[in-house]
Amino acid sequence: MNTTIKRIDPRRPFTITAAGIRRITLGATFDANASNDQSHGGASGGAHAHGQAVKPLRTSQPAQRTVLVAAHSDRGALDEHTRQVLAAAALIADAQTQVALVVFGELKDDAAVLGADRIVELATFDRRRFAPERELQALAACVAQIAPAHILMPDNATGDGDLGRRYAAYAGASIATQVVEIDAARVSSYAQAKQAYASRALPDVVLLAAGAVDPRLPFVGAGERVEIALPAEAIGTAEATGYKDLGIEEIDAAQVALEEADFIVSAGNGVADVAAFEQLAGAFGAAIGASRVAVDNGLFPRDKQIGATGKTVEASVYIAFGISGAVQHLQGIKDCRHVIAVNLDGSAPIVKRANLTIIGDTQATIASLIDEVARARSTRASAGATAATPAATVAEGVAA
């Protein structure tokens, strides 16, 4: 049974099924009265509508020790790898142990849902800027004030793995890297080119490999925000430490390997106008993928195929246009964070996997999205020009 509820943006009303699947229906009439009844039905009504139950607090006992998770945020969000590390910390913590999270960068996610009890947001840092010495001093300051028993970090190539190794060398701490299994007593990782399996007691610093832990938890953390004063070494500029940040070199999204792409638009047999689809990908700045059927039909080259017989992707956003969602394709997108499906068939297999499904014509949706992107950029450009006008006037006055 479908229940119509109120959206934040009423231009695209959606329904939520008993299974919790959201569907946007193009051209549907929005019933404000019915939605108000549901949206103001209280916390319990909202939980039932979304098919979610309230999770209990992991522990309410006073903390005697701490497990610390440190990681960078990306535009205010924690990536899937960091969520796995935070879940690992919450799972190995006992009732007298709190989970503290130190985030390098702005944090907009609800870290309590991810298991964090205390949250330290270091908003002055940016994952896209290279400042290893500043980050090291900031982490050392946090460790000195929090005094954790163990430190867990993602072992990745985007800053966390490097920072964890730097801190272990700086503090003379024991460390385990590329950890694929962890519990409250020990960690395990592959050795000898994955021909052997090594285990050791839980070290001071644990760098967890991706995919080692399921981030879905049966409980929540306290989510208390705290502040930590940083030393002058952590607040200074990167130039003061002898490093020069050359910035990020931007390349065409089409040149990014699908395995490394953060935003992917993918086409299936339901996409008839490939040129319009590619135009949308360019407007979004997204990499292009395709289903096996679309590749077999010659619409896209073989290196664009996503699925069990193609490539496995881990994008933050994956939009599937006209893809029914065979099991092989679903296997290829199993690690994607947000999946959006555009399909005429509301019972297609990909609908069950998608976080958001638009039930409508693929070509019409592509055309609408292209128009919306162009309109949004035009509005932003106009706003920027308007904001620049007073500044230009002031500058001319000063010059005069």
ROVEX-259931 format. One record per residue (C-alpha): residue number from 1; x, y, z; residue in one letter. Coordinates in pm, 1 decimal. Each point is the difference from the previous one (the first is absolute). Example, Ala and Ser with C-alpha at 12.3 -4.5 7.8 and 13.67 -1.06 7.14 Angstrom:
BEGIN
+-----+----------+----------+----------+--------+
: num :        x :        y :        z : residu :
+-----+----------+----------+----------+--------+
:   1 :   1230.0 :   -450.0 :    780.0 :      A :
:   2 :    137.0 :    344.0 :    -66.0 :      S :
+-----+----------+----------+----------+--------+
//
This chain:
BEGIN
+-----+----------+----------+----------+--------+
: num :        x :        y :        z : residu :
+-----+----------+----------+----------+--------+
:   1 :      0.0 :      0.0 :      0.0 :      M :
:   2 :    141.5 :    341.9 :    -99.6 :      N :
:   3 :     -7.8 :    294.3 :    239.2 :      T :
:   4 :     33.5 :    349.1 :   -145.1 :      T :
:   5 :    211.1 :    226.8 :    221.8 :      I :
:   6 :    123.8 :    354.6 :    -28.3 :      K :
:   7 :    330.8 :     70.5 :   -168.7 :      R :
:   8 :    233.6 :    288.4 :     67.3 :      I :
:   9 :    -23.8 :     84.8 :   -371.1 :      D :
:  10 :   -368.1 :    -39.6 :   -100.7 :      P :
:  11 :     77.6 :     26.2 :   -372.0 :      R :
:  12 :     78.2 :   -370.6 :     -8.5 :      R :
:  13 :   -238.1 :   -183.8 :    236.8 :      P :
:  14 :    101.8 :   -349.9 :     99.9 :      F :
:  15 :   -149.3 :   -296.8 :    178.6 :      T :
:  16 :    148.0 :   -245.1 :    245.6 :      I :
:  17 :   -102.3 :   -362.1 :    -16.5 :      T :
:  18 :    -29.5 :   -236.4 :    294.4 :      A :
:  19 :    350.9 :   -120.9 :    -83.5 :      A :
:  20 :    133.2 :    353.2 :     35.3 :      G :
:  21 :     71.8 :     53.7 :   -371.5 :      I :
:  22 :    -34.2 :    361.5 :   -109.0 :      R :
:  23 :   -143.0 :     66.3 :   -343.7 :      R :
:  24 :    -35.5 :    329.6 :   -181.1 :      I :
:  25 :   -283.8 :    -12.2 :   -251.1 :      T :
:  26 :     27.0 :    256.1 :   -277.0 :      L :
:  27 :   -324.6 :    184.2 :    -64.0 :      G :
:  28 :   -159.0 :   -119.9 :    325.7 :      A :
:  29 :   -232.2 :    233.1 :    187.6 :      T :
:  30 :    121.3 :     96.0 :    344.5 :      F :
:  31 :   -259.6 :    -32.0 :    277.4 :      D :
:  32 :    105.2 :    255.4 :    262.2 :      A :
:  33 :   -281.6 :    -84.7 :    243.1 :      N :
:  34 :     75.5 :   -368.7 :      1.0 :      A :
:  35 :    370.2 :     65.9 :     37.0 :      S :
:  36 :    -51.4 :    231.0 :    295.3 :      N :
:  37 :   -185.9 :   -273.2 :    183.3 :      D :
:  38 :    299.4 :   -227.3 :    -41.7 :      Q :
:  39 :    278.9 :    253.2 :     48.4 :      S :
:  40 :   -147.9 :    126.3 :    327.5 :      H :
:  41 :    -85.9 :   -340.2 :    133.1 :      G :
:  42 :    278.0 :      1.5 :    258.6 :      G :
:  43 :    330.4 :   -179.5 :     26.7 :      A :
:  44 :   -151.9 :   -345.9 :     12.1 :      S :
:  45 :   -209.7 :     63.9 :   -308.3 :      G :
:  46 :    305.2 :    117.0 :   -192.0 :      G :
:  47 :    196.6 :   -303.1 :    106.7 :      A :
:  48 :   -270.4 :   -235.9 :   -121.5 :      H :
:  49 :    -36.7 :    189.7 :   -326.9 :      A :
:  50 :    366.3 :    -40.6 :    -76.3 :      H :
:  51 :     11.6 :   -359.5 :    121.0 :      G :
:  52 :    256.5 :     91.8 :    267.0 :      Q :
:  53 :      7.9 :    -73.8 :    369.5 :      A :
:  54 :    160.6 :    217.6 :    266.8 :      V :
:  55 :    341.1 :   -143.1 :     86.1 :      K :
:  56 :    116.5 :    -18.4 :    363.3 :      P :
:  57 :    300.1 :    184.6 :    141.0 :      L :
:  58 :    307.8 :   -223.3 :     -4.6 :      R :
:  59 :     90.6 :     74.8 :    360.5 :      T :
:  60 :   -107.9 :    238.2 :    276.6 :      S :
:  61 :    276.0 :    -87.7 :    245.7 :      Q :
:  62 :    276.9 :    248.3 :     91.1 :      P :
:  63 :    299.1 :    -30.0 :   -231.3 :      A :
:  64 :    315.3 :   -150.5 :    147.2 :      Q :
:  65 :    196.7 :    -19.9 :   -324.4 :      R :
:  66 :    -18.7 :    127.4 :   -358.4 :      T :
:  67 :     43.4 :   -134.6 :   -350.3 :      V :
:  68 :     82.0 :    281.5 :   -240.9 :      L :
:  69 :    -89.1 :     13.4 :   -370.9 :      V :
:  70 :    173.7 :    265.5 :   -211.8 :      A :
:  71 :    -82.6 :     70.6 :   -365.2 :      A :
:  72 :    -51.9 :    271.3 :   -259.4 :      H :
:  73 :   -343.3 :    108.4 :   -116.5 :      S :
:  74 :    -88.2 :     64.9 :   -361.2 :      D :
:  75 :   -221.2 :    307.4 :    -50.5 :      R :
:  76 :   -144.1 :    -49.1 :    346.5 :      G :
:  77 :    -67.6 :   -373.3 :    -33.7 :      A :
:  78 :    176.7 :   -316.0 :    113.0 :      L :
:  79 :     70.5 :   -251.0 :   -275.5 :      D :
:  80 :    -91.4 :   -367.5 :     20.1 :      E :
:  81 :    349.1 :   -104.5 :    110.4 :      H :
:  82 :     -7.0 :    239.8 :    295.9 :      T :
:  83 :   -346.8 :   -120.7 :     95.5 :      R :
:  84 :    133.9 :   -354.0 :     10.8 :      Q :
:  85 :    286.3 :    104.6 :    229.3 :      V :
:  86 :   -239.7 :    183.3 :    230.7 :      L :
:  87 :   -223.1 :   -307.8 :     12.3 :      A :
:  88 :    301.5 :   -216.5 :     82.7 :      A :
:  89 :     87.3 :    224.8 :    293.2 :      A :
:  90 :   -357.2 :    -14.5 :    130.7 :      A :
:  91 :    -13.8 :   -378.5 :    -33.7 :      L :
:  92 :    323.0 :    -66.6 :    192.8 :      I :
:  93 :    -84.3 :    253.3 :    273.9 :      A :
:  94 :   -146.3 :   -139.1 :    322.1 :      D :
:  95 :   -254.4 :    170.2 :    224.9 :      A :
:  96 :    269.2 :    202.8 :    180.3 :      Q :
:  97 :    168.0 :    113.7 :   -323.7 :      T :
:  98 :   -100.7 :    306.4 :   -198.7 :      Q :
:  99 :     60.3 :     53.2 :   -371.7 :      V :
: 100 :    151.8 :    338.5 :    -85.2 :      A :
: 101 :      9.2 :    131.7 :   -356.5 :      L :
: 102 :    248.2 :    263.0 :   -119.4 :      V :
: 103 :    -95.3 :    137.7 :   -341.5 :      V :
: 104 :    244.0 :    200.3 :   -210.0 :      F :
: 105 :   -237.8 :    233.5 :   -178.8 :      G :
: 106 :   -362.6 :    101.6 :     29.4 :      E :
: 107 :   -247.2 :   -265.7 :    116.1 :      L :
: 108 :   -365.9 :      8.8 :   -103.1 :      K :
: 109 :    -75.3 :   -371.1 :     50.6 :      D :
: 110 :   -174.2 :   -126.0 :    311.9 :      D :
: 111 :    295.2 :   -184.3 :    152.1 :      A :
: 112 :   -209.0 :   -125.9 :    291.8 :      A :
: 113 :   -186.5 :   -227.9 :   -241.7 :      V :
: 114 :    339.1 :   -135.7 :   -103.6 :      L :
: 115 :     92.4 :    -84.7 :    360.4 :      G :
: 116 :    195.9 :    306.6 :    117.1 :      A :
: 117 :    -37.0 :    109.2 :    363.2 :      D :
: 118 :    225.5 :    308.6 :    -12.6 :      R :
: 119 :     66.1 :    203.9 :   -313.9 :      I :
: 120 :    286.5 :    241.7 :    -59.4 :      V :
: 121 :    -38.2 :    204.0 :   -319.7 :      E :
: 122 :    318.6 :    164.4 :   -129.7 :      L :
: 123 :   -172.7 :    213.6 :   -260.9 :      A :
: 124 :    311.9 :    197.4 :    -98.6 :      T :
: 125 :    148.2 :   -302.6 :   -176.3 :      F :
: 126 :    -83.5 :   -104.3 :   -354.1 :      D :
: 127 :     55.0 :   -341.1 :   -155.3 :      R :
: 128 :     93.1 :    163.8 :   -329.6 :      R :
: 129 :    290.9 :    194.0 :    152.2 :      R :
: 130 :    335.8 :   -155.9 :     79.6 :      F :
: 131 :    101.3 :     90.3 :    356.3 :      A :
: 132 :    149.0 :   -316.3 :    156.2 :      P :
: 133 :    191.4 :    169.7 :    283.2 :      E :
: 134 :   -298.3 :    208.1 :    108.9 :      R :
: 135 :   -223.3 :   -306.8 :      0.4 :      E :
: 136 :    258.5 :   -198.6 :    194.4 :      L :
: 137 :     22.4 :    267.7 :    270.2 :      Q :
: 138 :   -379.0 :     26.0 :     14.0 :      A :
: 139 :    -39.2 :   -376.7 :     39.2 :      L :
: 140 :    271.2 :     -9.8 :    266.2 :      A :
: 141 :   -180.6 :    277.2 :    191.5 :      A :
: 142 :   -329.8 :   -188.6 :    -15.7 :      C :
: 143 :    166.2 :   -322.1 :    116.1 :      V :
: 144 :    167.0 :    183.7 :    291.1 :      A :
: 145 :   -333.9 :    137.1 :    123.2 :      Q :
: 146 :   -219.5 :   -302.8 :    -69.4 :      I :
: 147 :    258.4 :   -264.4 :    102.1 :      A :
: 148 :   -143.7 :   -288.6 :   -205.0 :      P :
: 149 :     95.1 :   -361.9 :     54.6 :      A :
: 150 :      4.8 :    -59.0 :   -377.1 :      H :
: 151 :    -22.7 :    210.8 :   -316.9 :      I :
: 152 :   -186.8 :   -129.1 :   -307.1 :      L :
: 153 :     32.4 :    158.7 :   -345.3 :      M :
: 154 :    -86.9 :    -93.2 :   -359.4 :      P :
: 155 :    297.6 :   -137.0 :   -192.4 :      D :
: 156 :    -53.2 :    193.3 :   -322.4 :      N :
: 157 :    196.0 :    209.8 :   -246.6 :      A :
: 158 :   -186.9 :    324.7 :     67.0 :      T :
: 159 :    179.1 :    116.6 :    313.7 :      G :
: 160 :   -117.1 :   -220.2 :    286.6 :      D :
: 161 :    242.6 :   -286.2 :    -59.4 :      G :
: 162 :    292.6 :    241.1 :    -33.7 :      D :
: 163 :    -98.7 :    188.7 :    316.1 :      L :
: 164 :    -32.9 :   -322.3 :    199.7 :      G :
: 165 :    348.2 :   -114.2 :    -98.3 :      R :
: 166 :    145.4 :    343.6 :     73.4 :      R :
: 167 :   -157.4 :      4.7 :    344.9 :      Y :
: 168 :    123.9 :   -350.6 :     87.7 :      A :
: 169 :    355.0 :    101.2 :    -95.3 :      A :
: 170 :    -31.1 :    331.3 :    185.2 :      Y :
: 171 :   -134.2 :   -154.9 :    321.6 :      A :
: 172 :    198.9 :   -324.7 :    -15.3 :      G :
: 173 :   -328.6 :   -190.3 :      7.6 :      A :
: 174 :    -66.2 :   -356.5 :   -114.3 :      S :
: 175 :   -195.7 :    -18.9 :   -324.5 :      I :
: 176 :   -179.6 :   -252.1 :   -222.8 :      A :
: 177 :    -79.8 :     91.5 :   -362.1 :      T :
: 178 :   -246.4 :   -137.7 :   -254.5 :      Q :
: 179 :   -193.3 :   -175.8 :    278.0 :      V :
: 180 :   -274.7 :   -222.5 :   -139.0 :      V :
: 181 :   -129.4 :   -145.8 :    327.9 :      E :
: 182 :    -29.3 :    156.6 :    343.0 :      I :
: 183 :   -145.3 :    -77.6 :    340.9 :      D :
: 184 :     52.6 :    131.0 :    353.2 :      A :
: 185 :    318.9 :   -205.3 :     47.7 :      A :
: 186 :    178.5 :    -31.4 :   -333.0 :      R :
: 187 :     27.4 :    100.5 :   -365.0 :      V :
: 188 :     76.9 :   -201.8 :   -311.6 :      S :
: 189 :    132.4 :     84.6 :   -345.2 :      S :
: 190 :    132.5 :   -175.0 :   -307.6 :      Y :
: 191 :    372.4 :    -59.3 :    -42.6 :      A :
: 192 :    235.8 :   -131.7 :   -267.1 :      Q :
: 193 :   -207.1 :    127.0 :   -293.7 :      A :
: 194 :   -318.2 :   -136.4 :    159.1 :      K :
: 195 :    147.3 :   -349.4 :     21.8 :      Q :
: 196 :      1.6 :     15.2 :    381.4 :      A :
: 197 :   -221.3 :    135.8 :    276.0 :      Y :
: 198 :    160.8 :    175.4 :    300.1 :      A :
: 199 :   -155.1 :     92.7 :    334.4 :      S :
: 200 :    127.6 :    202.4 :    293.1 :      R :
: 201 :   -124.4 :    167.0 :    317.9 :      A :
: 202 :   -193.6 :    323.1 :    -46.5 :      L :
: 203 :    267.7 :    269.7 :    -59.0 :      P :
: 204 :     -3.8 :    369.3 :     86.3 :      D :
: 205 :    -87.7 :    103.5 :   -357.0 :      V :
: 206 :   -221.1 :   -206.4 :   -230.4 :      V :
: 207 :    -31.1 :     86.0 :   -369.7 :      L :
: 208 :   -304.8 :   -188.2 :   -123.8 :      L :
: 209 :    -33.2 :   -120.7 :   -358.7 :      A :
: 210 :   -316.8 :     78.6 :   -193.1 :      A :
: 211 :   -281.7 :   -253.9 :     23.5 :      G :
: 212 :    110.9 :   -156.3 :    327.9 :      A :
: 213 :   -308.5 :    106.8 :    201.3 :      V :
: 214 :   -368.9 :     47.7 :    -72.5 :      D :
: 215 :    -80.6 :    363.2 :     96.7 :      P :
: 216 :   -363.1 :    -76.5 :     85.2 :      R :
: 217 :    -31.1 :     -4.0 :    379.4 :      L :
: 218 :   -287.1 :   -115.9 :    224.3 :      P :
: 219 :     59.6 :    295.4 :    236.3 :      F :
: 220 :     96.5 :    368.5 :     -0.6 :      V :
: 221 :    261.9 :    204.1 :    183.0 :      G :
: 222 :    -47.3 :    298.3 :    230.3 :      A :
: 223 :    115.1 :    243.6 :   -270.6 :      G :
: 224 :    133.8 :    268.3 :    239.1 :      E :
: 225 :    189.9 :    283.0 :   -171.9 :      R :
: 226 :    314.9 :    114.2 :    181.4 :      V :
: 227 :    273.9 :    251.5 :    -78.5 :      E :
: 228 :    375.1 :    -44.3 :     30.5 :      I :
: 229 :    250.7 :    284.1 :     -2.0 :      A :
: 230 :    268.3 :    -55.2 :   -263.3 :      L :
: 231 :    364.6 :    106.6 :     33.3 :      P :
: 232 :    146.6 :    276.3 :   -213.0 :      A :
: 233 :    177.9 :   -259.7 :   -217.9 :      E :
: 234 :   -336.4 :   -138.0 :   -109.5 :      A :
: 235 :   -154.2 :    339.7 :    -70.8 :      I :
: 236 :    281.8 :    146.3 :   -210.8 :      G :
: 237 :     25.4 :    -11.5 :   -378.7 :      T :
: 238 :    143.3 :   -283.7 :   -205.1 :      A :
: 239 :    275.5 :    230.0 :   -128.2 :      E :
: 240 :    128.8 :     40.1 :    354.4 :      A :
: 241 :     76.0 :   -373.7 :     12.4 :      T :
: 242 :    198.1 :     -3.5 :   -322.8 :      G :
: 243 :   -270.8 :   -161.2 :   -213.9 :      Y :
: 244 :   -149.9 :    166.2 :   -305.7 :      K :
: 245 :   -350.5 :   -101.3 :   -100.6 :      D :
: 246 :    -28.5 :      1.6 :   -379.2 :      L :
: 247 :   -375.5 :    -55.5 :     15.3 :      G :
: 248 :   -214.1 :   -252.8 :   -183.5 :      I :
: 249 :     31.4 :    -51.7 :   -371.8 :      E :
: 250 :   -344.3 :    -29.4 :   -155.6 :      E :
: 251 :    -54.6 :   -238.9 :   -289.4 :      I :
: 252 :   -297.2 :    -90.6 :   -214.0 :      D :
: 253 :   -234.2 :   -236.3 :    185.0 :      A :
: 254 :     -4.0 :   -226.3 :   -305.1 :      A :
: 255 :    370.9 :    -67.6 :     54.8 :      Q :
: 256 :    -47.6 :   -120.2 :    357.3 :      V :
: 257 :      6.2 :   -377.6 :     42.7 :      A :
: 258 :   -340.1 :   -131.6 :    106.5 :      L :
: 259 :    157.7 :   -173.0 :    300.2 :      E :
: 260 :    117.2 :    340.2 :    125.9 :      E :
: 261 :   -300.8 :    212.2 :    -99.9 :      A :
: 262 :   -205.8 :    159.3 :    277.5 :      D :
: 263 :   -298.6 :     90.2 :   -220.9 :      F :
: 264 :   -118.5 :   -234.6 :   -275.5 :      I :
: 265 :   -293.9 :     15.6 :   -239.2 :      V :
: 266 :    -69.9 :   -334.5 :   -162.2 :      S :
: 267 :   -209.7 :    -86.7 :   -304.1 :      A :
: 268 :   -196.3 :   -312.5 :    -75.6 :      G :
: 269 :   -214.9 :   -123.6 :   -284.7 :      N :
: 270 :   -261.6 :    262.2 :     91.0 :      G :
: 271 :    224.9 :    285.0 :   -117.3 :      V :
: 272 :    -81.1 :     74.2 :   -365.0 :      A :
: 273 :    174.3 :    336.4 :    -38.3 :      D :
: 274 :    365.6 :    -62.8 :     87.9 :      V :
: 275 :    102.0 :    353.5 :    -98.4 :      A :
: 276 :   -241.7 :    152.7 :    253.1 :      A :
: 277 :    121.4 :   -245.9 :    265.5 :      F :
: 278 :    362.2 :    101.2 :    -62.1 :      E :
: 279 :   -102.8 :    365.9 :     13.0 :      Q :
: 280 :   -153.4 :    -60.6 :    343.6 :      L :
: 281 :    317.7 :   -173.7 :    118.9 :      A :
: 282 :    199.9 :    302.2 :   -112.2 :      G :
: 283 :   -239.3 :    237.9 :    175.4 :      A :
: 284 :     27.8 :   -200.8 :    321.7 :      F :
: 285 :    375.0 :    -48.1 :    -31.4 :      G :
: 286 :    -61.0 :   -372.9 :     44.5 :      A :
: 287 :    172.0 :   -306.8 :   -138.4 :      A :
: 288 :   -194.0 :   -216.3 :   -248.0 :      I :
: 289 :    -86.9 :   -363.7 :     58.4 :      G :
: 290 :   -228.5 :   -248.1 :   -173.8 :      A :
: 291 :   -177.7 :   -329.0 :     46.8 :      S :
: 292 :    105.1 :   -315.4 :   -183.0 :      R :
: 293 :   -299.9 :     22.6 :   -233.9 :      V :
: 294 :     89.2 :    354.3 :   -105.0 :      A :
: 295 :    360.8 :   -105.4 :    -62.6 :      V :
: 296 :   -103.4 :   -311.1 :   -194.8 :      D :
: 297 :   -223.2 :    219.2 :   -217.6 :      N :
: 298 :    304.0 :    210.6 :    -91.6 :      G :
: 299 :   -117.7 :    318.0 :    173.3 :      L :
: 300 :    306.8 :     16.9 :    227.4 :      F :
: 301 :    351.4 :   -148.8 :     -0.2 :      P :
: 302 :     72.2 :   -309.5 :    207.8 :      R :
: 303 :    207.8 :    191.7 :    257.8 :      D :
: 304 :   -318.5 :    182.7 :    107.6 :      K :
: 305 :   -180.1 :   -320.7 :    102.4 :      Q :
: 306 :    -92.9 :    -22.7 :    367.9 :      I :
: 307 :    -86.4 :   -330.1 :    162.5 :      G :
: 308 :    134.9 :   -341.1 :     93.0 :      A :
: 309 :    146.4 :    -44.4 :   -350.7 :      T :
: 310 :    105.4 :    365.1 :    -18.8 :      G :
: 311 :    120.4 :    242.6 :    264.4 :      K :
: 312 :    -92.2 :     32.6 :    366.9 :      T :
: 313 :    -46.6 :    362.9 :    105.4 :      V :
: 314 :    -16.1 :    180.5 :    335.5 :      E :
: 315 :   -147.8 :    336.3 :    -96.0 :      A :
: 316 :   -162.8 :    229.5 :    254.5 :      S :
: 317 :   -278.5 :     64.7 :   -253.6 :      V :
: 318 :   -105.0 :   -248.1 :   -268.9 :      Y :
: 319 :   -290.6 :     89.0 :   -229.8 :      I :
: 320 :   -132.5 :   -284.6 :   -216.7 :      A :
: 321 :   -205.2 :    102.9 :   -303.9 :      F :
: 322 :   -211.5 :   -271.3 :   -160.5 :      G :
: 323 :    176.2 :   -288.7 :    175.5 :      I :
: 324 :   -221.6 :   -282.3 :    124.8 :      S :
: 325 :    264.0 :   -126.2 :    242.7 :      G :
: 326 :    104.8 :   -357.2 :    -75.6 :      A :
: 327 :    178.2 :   -172.1 :    286.4 :      V :
: 328 :    334.7 :     40.4 :   -178.4 :      Q :
: 329 :    -46.2 :    376.7 :    -24.6 :      H :
: 330 :   -111.0 :     29.1 :    362.4 :      L :
: 331 :    314.8 :   -181.9 :    103.8 :      Q :
: 332 :    206.6 :    266.1 :   -173.6 :      G :
: 333 :   -166.3 :    286.8 :    193.2 :      I :
: 334 :    -31.6 :   -169.4 :    339.8 :      K :
: 335 :    252.8 :    239.9 :    157.9 :      D :
: 336 :   -155.7 :    321.8 :   -135.9 :      C :
: 337 :   -122.0 :    231.0 :    274.3 :      R :
: 338 :   -303.8 :    162.1 :   -165.4 :      H :
: 339 :   -173.1 :   -171.0 :   -291.4 :      V :
: 340 :   -266.2 :    184.0 :   -201.5 :      I :
: 341 :   -201.6 :   -191.2 :   -259.5 :      A :
: 342 :   -196.7 :    152.3 :   -287.9 :      V :
: 343 :   -232.9 :   -258.7 :   -150.1 :      N :
: 344 :   -353.0 :    -42.4 :   -132.1 :      L :
: 345 :    -32.9 :   -336.0 :    177.4 :      D :
: 346 :    -66.0 :     50.4 :    369.4 :      G :
: 347 :     54.1 :   -371.5 :     65.5 :      S :
: 348 :    343.2 :    -21.1 :   -165.0 :      A :
: 349 :    267.6 :   -170.5 :    215.8 :      P :
: 350 :    208.7 :    317.8 :     19.6 :      I :
: 351 :   -287.0 :    173.6 :    180.8 :      V :
: 352 :     57.9 :   -225.1 :    299.9 :      K :
: 353 :    367.2 :    101.8 :      9.0 :      R :
: 354 :    -53.6 :    370.9 :    -67.2 :      A :
: 355 :    -18.2 :    256.4 :    277.5 :      N :
: 356 :   -218.7 :    213.9 :   -224.6 :      L :
: 357 :   -198.0 :   -104.5 :   -307.5 :      T :
: 358 :   -152.5 :    229.7 :   -262.5 :      I :
: 359 :   -285.2 :   -174.0 :   -179.3 :      I :
: 360 :    -11.4 :    176.4 :   -336.5 :      G :
: 361 :    125.8 :     16.7 :   -354.7 :      D :
: 362 :    379.3 :    -10.4 :    -17.3 :      T :
: 363 :     36.4 :    246.5 :   -287.4 :      Q :
: 364 :   -239.1 :    250.5 :    156.5 :      A :
: 365 :    186.4 :    -23.3 :    330.7 :      T :
: 366 :    338.4 :     53.8 :   -169.2 :      I :
: 367 :   -131.6 :    305.6 :   -184.0 :      A :
: 368 :   -149.9 :    141.6 :    321.8 :      S :
: 369 :    324.9 :    -51.4 :    191.0 :      L :
: 370 :    203.9 :    175.0 :   -270.4 :      I :
: 371 :   -237.5 :    296.7 :     17.4 :      D :
: 372 :     12.2 :      8.7 :    381.1 :      E :
: 373 :    381.5 :     -5.2 :      5.9 :      V :
: 374 :     15.9 :    283.4 :   -253.0 :      A :
: 375 :   -257.0 :    200.4 :    196.5 :      R :
: 376 :    182.7 :    -55.0 :    329.3 :      A :
: 377 :    333.0 :    110.5 :   -147.5 :      R :
: 378 :   -161.4 :    306.0 :   -155.7 :      S :
: 379 :   -154.5 :     95.7 :    333.9 :      T :
: 380 :    330.7 :    -48.9 :    179.7 :      R :
: 381 :    185.0 :    208.1 :   -259.1 :      A :
: 382 :   -256.0 :    279.1 :     31.9 :      S :
: 383 :     25.1 :     -6.0 :    377.7 :      A :
: 384 :    378.7 :     17.4 :    -22.0 :      G :
: 385 :    -12.3 :    296.2 :   -236.5 :      A :
: 386 :   -246.0 :    180.5 :    226.7 :      T :
: 387 :    217.2 :    -61.9 :    304.1 :      A :
: 388 :    308.6 :    122.7 :   -185.9 :      A :
: 389 :   -153.5 :    333.1 :    -97.6 :      T :
: 390 :     18.8 :    171.6 :    344.8 :      P :
: 391 :    355.4 :   -124.4 :     46.4 :      A :
: 392 :    101.8 :    143.4 :   -337.2 :      A :
: 393 :   -160.5 :    334.7 :     93.1 :      T :
: 394 :    189.6 :     12.6 :    327.6 :      V :
: 395 :    325.6 :    -84.6 :   -175.8 :      A :
: 396 :    -53.1 :    280.3 :   -251.8 :      E :
: 397 :    -72.5 :    242.9 :    283.8 :      G :
: 398 :    319.1 :    -92.9 :    181.9 :      V :
: 399 :    202.0 :     36.9 :   -320.0 :      A :
: 400 :   -150.0 :    345.0 :    -59.2 :      A :
+-----+----------+----------+----------+--------+
//
